[in-house]
Every structure is written in structure tokens, then in C-alpha cells.
């Protein structure tokens, strides 16, 4: 199930973008359906009356700002949460965005 996220909330990067590894043994970088390399940014989103929400946001290489680093305030365009359950019964939430830019 894909759920749109409220992108008006403050999102802080916890580090620079890093390639999303598809195969740890070979080092193969994951790609989207269009064949564009995917990157991940570890971030936290401010929540009302609750602890910050930690996220690993996947974004295509073409949609990532070079200036993202630790503590950068970022804006996520098209931020989505994809929730589901693995075949082993474990629940998961994955986050993706069309683009990440440094907020002014």
C-alpha cells in the first residue's frame, strides 16, 4: 500500500546520499523501473507530540541534490510510504521520493 506523506514537516538528513546496494556480494547498485540508479538518504521527520520518525528515503540519482549532508534541512518531492508484510509475516515501511533538495 502506497501512502503519500506530509512534506510540509521538517526533515533533517542524517548523512549524505549513498548508493542503494541491490546485491551486497557483488556491489550492484539498485535501479528503478527506468534503469536510473537509486540512492538512499538517512533522515528523520519531525512529528507532532511524538518522537521523530527515522526514515531511509530512496530517490533516483537524477532527483538528488549534491549539497545534502549531515544536518541538512531537506524537502522531499513526492514522498511516499510503502507499507507491507514480508512472506515471513514481518511488517515493513519503505520511503521513496521523486526528488530531495536542500530547503532554504
URTADA-V995341 format. One line per field, one symbol per residue. psi: psi as a letter, one per 30 degrees, with the letter a starting at -180 (. if undefined). burial: b if it has 9 or more other C-alpha atoms within 8 Angstrom, else e. A space follows every 50 residues. Layout:
BEGIN
psi = ???
burial = ???
END
This chain:
BEGIN
psi = kkkkljgflkkkkgllkkkjkejfefgkkklafggkkklkkklkkkkjgl lkjkkjkkkkefgkkfgkakfkklkjkhkkkjkaklfggkklkkkllelk lkk.
burial = eeeeeebeebbbbbbbbebbbebeeeeebbbbeeebbbbbbbbbbbbeee eeeebbbbbbbebbeeebbbebbbbbbbbbbbbebeeeeeeeebbbbbbb bbee
END
